[in-house]
């Protein structure tokens, strides 16, 4: 399963909403028997990267390294 986009409004950050969203996405993936989840982000979104890493995501070399000129990683 590929998570294309996930965001929390700046005024709502710090309330564990991102963690809850990620948890719901993972639950959906398990219920639908997905074996793997992928997401991509930009290196400058440090808070998002920390959220994903705390959620158990690890970086991989799979996928593109840029999107329309913006650096990304999977």
Secondary structure as GFF3:
##gff-version 3
##sequence-region A 1 74
A	DSSP	beta_strand	2	3	.	.	.	ID=ss1
A	DSSP	three_ten_helix	10	12	.	.	.	ID=ss2
A	DSSP	alpha_helix	17	31	.	.	.	ID=ss3
A	DSSP	beta_strand	38	39	.	.	.	ID=ss4
A	DSSP	alpha_helix	46	54	.	.	.	ID=ss5
A	DSSP	beta_strand	66	67	.	.	.	ID=ss6
A	DSSP	beta_strand	70	71	.	.	.	ID=ss7
###
